[in-house]
Amino acid sequence: MTTAKHQILIVGGGTAGISVAARLLRRGHTDVAVLEPSDVHYYQPLWTLVGGGQAKASTTVRSEASVMPKGATWIKNAAAAVHPDANMVTCVDGTDYEYDVLVVCPGIQLDWDRTDGLVETLGKNGVSSNYRFDLAPRTWEFIRDLRSGTAVFTMPSGPIKCAGAPQKIAYLAADYWRKQGVLDDIDVHLVVPTPRLFGIAPIADSLDAVAADYGITVHTNAEVTSIDAAAHKATVTPVGEQGTDTILPYDMMHTAPRQSAPDWIKSSPLSTGDAGGYVEIDKHTMQHVRYPNVFSLGDAGSSPNSKTGAAIRKQAPVVVDNIECFLAGRPSNAFYDGYGSCPIVTSAHAMLLAEFDYELNLTPSMPLLDPTKPHRSYWYLKKYGLPFMYWNLMLKGLA
């Protein structure tokens, strides 16, 4: 039974959903509904600084009510299925909502259980993750308390949100240990599934130098596949090539979970149908390839850009323009070039800001600074400028 119908239904009240809703309402659309079960809204990019002892977790959270745009209908419920042939979304409690236009942006699913032994040891035995609000402060405790031994920082294969986060925390930790005079007593390992630390050579060169300066052993084309908490050992498996597993001992470990589209999207007609299961969209228009009244942006879409808030900031206006084209019966005329930004913190006072498009061309927004090198001014942008812009401009449809 249909509970209600809305002209524009947005699934997800995170960065993408709130940004699109705010922009639509500013354009004069009056029937905009946001489907979001959570009472709280997080500014997740700062969790790296929380885990590195450079920010407080409390500064990264506000009430969902405080960011919900005035004029939007907030449906406090969670999606369980989507029926694009019937223009309908079913919620976990069985209620149905119809729509003329659907915007799918529920974020990404953290698949903690896809790394053997991880779920059981998260938040204890020295193992933590900045990918969860409650665990980022634990990361800092484990870093602060380690005075000697082995520290392992891991990144999984496959698309993840903020792909720089797994290595940023390694640099922040090493910087702290150096200041404490204990870095020489800690064997630091960084395990990444990629051939290099970054997909753009000049930036990878810079990060190689940062890792070497800290004495970090970098394991490329590899990922941690299981954790034995009792023995304090992790199994490292080669990615995409033949080879044998190796065992790394650890006293402290920061891990990023494998990630994929939410299960209800994977099993829906909107999905790409592959392992990731993301919403299958045209990477330039953000419009679904089979259902023209469905759009997706943010982490749940199939576009091959880096999954970051910076990407959403450029996608949101494209989605809004193309929704208006659809409602007016015109072909989509706004295009997204794949812009992404990866602010890579390299110490407690420097950051490298990698900005690039689908073709991995560098697209720096501050051309006076070399985009391939860390700078102190970028650090202040990360800690103060970007959060201010997020809460005060981006979520209000102004940036």
C-alpha positions as CSV (number, residue, x, y, z in Angstrom):
1,M,0.0,0.0,0.0
2,T,1.4,3.4,-1.0
3,T,1.9,5.7,2.0
4,A,2.6,8.8,0.0
5,K,3.9,10.1,-3.3
6,H,6.4,12.8,-3.8
7,Q,7.6,14.5,-7.0
8,I,11.2,14.1,-6.0
9,L,12.2,11.4,-3.5
10,I,15.8,11.4,-2.2
11,V,17.1,8.2,-0.6
12,G,19.8,9.2,1.9
13,G,20.2,12.3,4.1
14,G,24.0,12.3,4.1
15,T,26.3,14.8,2.2
16,A,24.8,14.0,-1.2
17,G,21.1,13.9,-0.2
18,I,21.1,17.1,1.8
19,S,23.1,19.0,-0.8
20,V,20.7,18.0,-3.6
21,A,17.6,18.7,-1.5
22,A,18.9,22.1,-0.5
23,R,19.7,23.0,-4.2
24,L,16.3,21.8,-5.4
25,L,14.4,23.8,-2.8
26,R,16.5,26.9,-3.7
27,R,15.4,26.4,-7.3
28,G,11.7,26.6,-6.2
29,H,10.8,22.9,-6.1
30,T,8.3,22.3,-3.4
31,D,7.7,18.6,-3.2
32,V,11.1,17.2,-2.1
33,A,11.3,14.3,0.4
34,V,14.4,12.9,2.0
35,L,14.3,9.3,3.2
36,E,16.8,9.0,6.1
37,P,16.6,6.9,9.3
38,S,19.4,8.5,11.3
39,D,19.0,11.2,14.0
40,V,22.6,12.3,13.4
41,H,24.7,13.7,10.6
42,Y,28.5,13.3,10.4
43,Y,31.3,15.2,8.8
44,Q,33.3,12.1,8.1
45,P,36.5,13.7,6.5
46,L,37.6,14.9,10.0
47,W,37.6,11.3,11.4
48,T,41.2,10.9,10.2
49,L,42.2,13.9,12.4
50,V,40.3,12.4,15.3
51,G,42.2,9.1,14.9
52,G,45.4,11.1,14.7
53,G,44.8,13.1,17.9
54,Q,44.3,16.3,15.9
55,A,40.5,16.8,16.4
56,K,37.7,15.9,18.8
57,A,35.0,13.5,17.6
58,S,32.3,15.8,19.0
59,T,33.1,18.4,16.4
60,T,32.2,16.0,13.6
61,V,28.6,15.3,14.5
62,R,25.3,17.4,14.4
63,S,21.7,16.5,14.6
64,E,20.1,15.4,11.3
65,A,17.3,17.9,12.0
66,S,19.7,20.7,12.0
67,V,20.9,20.0,8.5
68,M,17.6,19.1,6.9
69,P,16.7,21.9,4.5
70,K,13.6,23.9,5.4
71,G,10.8,22.9,3.1
72,A,12.0,19.3,2.7
73,T,9.8,16.4,3.9
74,W,11.9,14.2,6.2
75,I,10.7,10.6,6.0
76,K,12.4,9.0,9.1
77,N,12.7,5.5,7.7
78,A,15.2,3.3,5.8
79,A,14.9,2.0,2.3
80,A,14.6,-1.8,1.9
81,A,13.9,-2.2,-1.8
82,V,13.4,-0.1,-4.9
83,H,10.9,-0.9,-7.7
84,P,11.9,1.4,-10.6
85,D,9.3,-0.1,-13.0
86,A,6.6,1.0,-10.5
87,N,8.3,4.2,-9.5
88,M,8.2,3.1,-5.8
89,V,10.5,2.6,-2.8
90,T,9.7,0.1,0.0
91,C,10.9,0.8,3.5
92,V,12.0,-1.6,6.2
93,D,8.7,-1.3,7.9
94,G,6.8,-2.2,4.8
95,T,5.6,1.3,3.9
96,D,5.8,2.4,0.2
97,Y,6.6,5.7,-1.3
98,E,6.0,6.6,-4.9
99,Y,8.0,9.2,-6.9
100,D,8.2,11.0,-10.2
101,V,12.0,11.4,-9.8
102,L,14.2,9.3,-7.6
103,V,17.7,10.3,-6.3
104,V,19.6,7.4,-4.9
105,C,22.4,8.4,-2.5
106,P,22.4,6.2,0.6
107,G,26.2,6.1,0.9
108,I,28.4,3.1,0.9
109,Q,28.1,-0.1,2.9
110,L,31.1,-1.0,5.2
111,D,31.6,-4.8,4.9
112,W,33.5,-5.4,8.1
113,D,32.7,-9.1,7.9
114,R,34.5,-9.6,4.6
115,T,37.9,-9.6,6.5
116,D,38.1,-12.8,8.6
117,G,38.5,-12.0,12.3
118,L,38.0,-8.3,12.0
119,V,34.5,-7.9,13.5
120,E,35.5,-9.7,16.7
121,T,38.5,-7.6,17.4
122,L,37.4,-4.1,16.3
123,G,38.0,-1.5,19.0
124,K,40.2,-3.8,21.1
125,N,43.4,-5.8,21.0
126,G,45.1,-2.8,19.3
127,V,42.8,-2.9,16.2
128,S,40.7,0.1,15.2
129,S,39.3,2.0,12.3
130,N,38.7,5.7,11.5
131,Y,35.8,4.5,9.3
132,R,33.5,4.5,12.3
133,F,32.6,7.5,14.5
134,D,32.9,5.5,17.7
135,L,36.2,3.9,16.8
136,A,38.2,6.9,15.6
137,P,39.0,8.0,19.2
138,R,40.1,4.4,19.9
139,T,42.6,4.7,17.0
140,W,44.1,7.7,18.8
141,E,44.3,5.8,22.1
142,F,46.2,2.9,20.4
143,I,48.6,5.3,18.6
144,R,49.2,7.3,21.8
145,D,49.9,4.2,23.9
146,L,52.3,2.5,21.5
147,R,55.9,3.0,22.4
148,S,57.5,0.1,20.6
149,G,56.6,-2.9,18.5
150,T,54.9,-3.2,15.1
151,A,52.1,-1.0,13.6
152,V,50.2,-2.0,10.5
153,F,48.0,0.2,8.4
154,T,45.7,-1.5,5.8
155,M,43.7,-0.6,2.7
156,P,41.3,-3.1,1.1
157,S,40.9,-3.8,-2.7
158,G,37.9,-2.4,-4.5
159,P,36.3,1.1,-4.4
160,I,36.2,2.7,-0.9
161,K,35.2,6.1,0.3
162,C,38.2,8.5,0.7
163,A,40.8,6.1,-0.6
164,G,43.5,8.3,0.9
165,A,42.3,7.7,4.5
166,P,44.0,4.4,5.1
167,Q,47.5,6.0,4.5
168,K,46.8,9.4,6.0
169,I,46.5,7.9,9.5
170,A,49.8,6.0,9.0
171,Y,51.6,9.4,8.3
172,L,49.9,11.1,11.3
173,A,50.8,8.2,13.6
174,A,54.5,8.2,12.4
175,D,54.7,12.0,12.8
176,Y,53.4,11.7,16.4
177,W,55.8,8.8,17.2
178,R,58.7,10.8,15.8
179,K,57.8,13.8,18.0
180,Q,57.6,11.4,21.0
181,G,61.1,10.1,20.1
182,V,59.8,6.5,19.7
183,L,59.5,6.2,15.9
184,D,62.8,4.3,15.7
185,D,61.4,1.7,18.1
186,I,58.3,1.1,16.0
187,D,58.2,-1.0,12.8
188,V,55.5,0.7,10.6
189,H,53.9,-1.2,7.7
190,L,51.4,0.2,5.1
191,V,49.6,-2.4,3.1
192,V,47.9,-1.2,-0.1
193,P,46.2,-3.2,-3.0
194,T,47.4,-0.8,-5.7
195,P,50.7,-0.8,-7.6
196,R,51.7,2.5,-6.0
197,L,50.5,4.8,-3.2
198,F,48.6,7.0,-5.7
199,G,47.3,6.7,-9.2
200,I,49.0,9.9,-10.4
201,A,52.8,9.5,-10.7
202,P,54.1,12.8,-9.4
203,I,51.8,12.5,-6.3
204,A,52.9,8.9,-5.8
205,D,56.5,10.1,-6.0
206,S,55.8,12.6,-3.2
207,L,54.1,10.0,-1.1
208,D,57.0,7.5,-1.6
209,A,59.3,10.2,-0.2
210,V,57.0,10.8,2.8
211,A,56.8,7.0,3.6
212,A,60.5,6.7,3.2
213,D,61.2,9.6,5.5
214,Y,59.1,7.9,8.2
215,G,60.8,4.6,7.5
216,I,57.4,3.0,6.6
217,T,57.6,-0.4,4.8
218,V,55.1,-0.2,2.0
219,H,53.5,-3.4,0.7
220,T,51.9,-2.8,-2.7
221,N,49.5,-5.1,-4.6
222,A,48.5,-6.7,-1.3
223,E,45.8,-6.6,1.3
224,V,45.1,-8.0,4.7
225,T,42.5,-10.8,4.4
226,S,42.4,-12.1,7.9
227,I,43.3,-11.1,11.5
228,D,44.2,-13.5,14.3
229,A,43.6,-11.3,17.3
230,A,44.7,-13.8,19.9
231,A,48.1,-14.2,18.1
232,H,48.3,-10.5,17.1
233,K,49.0,-11.5,13.5
234,A,47.5,-10.5,10.1
235,T,47.5,-12.4,6.9
236,V,48.6,-10.4,3.9
237,T,47.5,-11.7,0.5
238,P,48.7,-10.6,-3.0
239,V,46.1,-8.8,-5.1
240,G,45.6,-9.7,-8.7
241,E,48.8,-11.7,-9.1
242,Q,50.2,-15.0,-8.1
243,G,52.1,-15.2,-4.9
244,T,52.0,-16.6,-1.4
245,D,50.4,-15.1,1.8
246,T,52.7,-13.5,4.3
247,I,52.1,-13.1,8.0
248,L,52.6,-9.7,9.7
249,P,52.7,-9.4,13.4
250,Y,51.1,-6.3,14.9
251,D,50.8,-4.5,18.2
252,M,48.6,-1.8,16.8
253,M,46.6,-1.9,13.5
254,H,44.4,0.6,11.7
255,T,42.1,-1.1,9.1
256,A,39.8,0.1,6.5
257,P,36.9,-2.3,5.7
258,R,36.0,-3.6,2.3
259,Q,33.1,-1.7,0.9
260,S,30.2,-2.1,-1.6
261,A,26.8,-0.7,-2.4
262,P,24.1,-1.3,0.2
263,D,22.6,-4.8,-0.2
264,W,19.1,-3.5,-1.2
265,I,20.7,-1.7,-4.1
266,K,22.8,-4.7,-5.1
267,S,19.6,-6.9,-5.4
268,S,17.6,-4.2,-7.3
269,P,17.1,-3.5,-11.0
270,L,19.2,-0.3,-10.6
271,S,22.4,-2.3,-9.9
272,T,25.3,-2.8,-12.2
273,G,24.9,-6.5,-11.4
274,D,28.6,-7.0,-10.5
275,A,30.3,-7.5,-7.1
276,G,30.2,-3.9,-6.1
277,G,26.5,-3.6,-7.1
278,Y,26.4,0.2,-7.5
279,V,23.6,2.2,-9.1
280,E,24.4,2.0,-12.8
281,I,24.5,5.6,-14.1
282,D,26.0,7.5,-17.0
283,K,29.2,8.9,-15.4
284,H,28.8,12.3,-16.9
285,T,25.0,13.0,-16.4
286,M,24.6,10.9,-13.2
287,Q,21.3,9.6,-14.8
288,H,20.5,5.9,-14.7
289,V,21.3,4.1,-17.9
290,R,17.9,2.3,-18.0
291,Y,15.5,4.4,-15.9
292,P,15.7,8.1,-17.0
293,N,13.8,9.3,-13.9
294,V,16.4,7.9,-11.6
295,F,19.7,9.7,-10.6
296,S,22.5,8.7,-8.3
297,L,25.5,10.5,-6.9
298,G,27.9,10.1,-4.0
299,D,29.3,6.8,-2.9
300,A,26.5,4.6,-4.2
301,G,26.8,5.5,-7.8
302,S,28.8,3.5,-10.4
303,S,30.7,6.6,-11.7
304,P,34.5,5.7,-11.5
305,N,35.6,8.9,-9.7
306,S,37.1,8.8,-6.2
307,K,34.3,8.5,-3.6
308,T,34.7,11.8,-1.7
309,G,32.7,14.7,-0.5
310,A,34.5,16.9,-3.0
311,A,33.2,14.7,-5.8
312,I,29.6,15.2,-4.4
313,R,30.1,19.0,-4.3
314,K,30.6,18.9,-8.1
315,Q,28.0,16.2,-8.8
316,A,25.1,17.8,-6.9
317,P,24.6,20.8,-9.2
318,V,24.8,18.4,-12.3
319,V,22.1,16.1,-10.8
320,V,19.8,19.1,-10.0
321,D,20.2,20.6,-13.5
322,N,19.5,17.2,-15.1
323,I,16.5,16.5,-12.9
324,E,15.0,19.8,-14.2
325,C,15.8,18.8,-17.8
326,F,14.0,15.5,-17.2
327,L,10.9,17.2,-15.7
328,A,10.8,19.6,-18.6
329,G,11.1,16.8,-21.1
330,R,14.5,17.9,-22.4
331,P,17.7,15.7,-22.7
332,S,20.3,16.1,-19.9
333,N,22.6,19.1,-20.5
334,A,24.8,19.2,-17.4
335,F,27.9,17.1,-17.3
336,Y,30.3,16.0,-14.5
337,D,33.9,15.6,-15.5
338,G,34.9,13.2,-12.7
339,Y,36.4,15.8,-10.4
340,G,37.6,14.4,-7.1
341,S,39.8,15.7,-4.4
342,C,41.9,13.7,-2.0
343,P,43.4,15.7,0.8
344,I,46.3,13.6,2.0
345,V,47.6,14.6,5.4
346,T,51.3,13.8,5.6
347,S,52.0,15.2,9.1
348,A,50.3,17.2,11.9
349,H,51.2,20.4,9.9
350,A,51.2,19.5,6.2
351,M,48.8,18.2,3.6
352,L,48.9,17.3,-0.1
353,L,45.8,18.2,-2.0
354,A,45.3,15.9,-5.0
355,E,42.5,17.2,-7.3
356,F,41.9,15.4,-10.6
357,D,39.3,14.3,-13.1
358,Y,38.2,11.1,-14.8
359,E,41.4,11.1,-17.0
360,L,43.6,11.6,-13.9
361,N,44.5,15.1,-15.1
362,L,45.4,17.3,-12.2
363,T,42.8,20.1,-11.7
364,P,44.2,22.2,-8.9
365,S,41.9,24.9,-7.4
366,M,44.9,26.7,-5.9
367,P,47.3,27.0,-8.8
368,L,49.9,29.0,-6.9
369,L,50.7,25.9,-4.8
370,D,52.4,22.8,-6.3
371,P,49.6,20.2,-6.2
372,T,52.0,17.3,-6.0
373,K,53.7,18.4,-2.8
374,P,52.5,18.8,0.8
375,H,51.9,22.3,2.1
376,R,51.2,23.8,5.5
377,S,48.4,26.1,4.2
378,Y,46.5,23.0,3.0
379,W,46.6,21.7,6.6
380,Y,44.6,24.7,7.8
381,L,42.2,24.2,4.9
382,K,41.6,20.6,6.0
383,K,41.2,21.3,9.7
384,Y,39.2,24.6,9.5
385,G,38.3,25.7,6.0
386,L,36.6,22.5,4.6
387,P,34.5,21.8,7.7
388,F,33.3,25.4,7.7
389,M,32.4,25.2,4.0
390,Y,30.7,21.9,4.6
391,W,28.3,22.9,7.4
392,N,27.7,26.5,6.2
393,L,27.7,26.4,2.4
394,M,27.6,22.9,0.9
395,L,24.7,21.5,3.0
396,K,22.8,24.7,2.3
397,G,23.1,24.3,-1.5
398,L,25.5,27.3,-1.7
399,A,28.8,25.6,-2.6
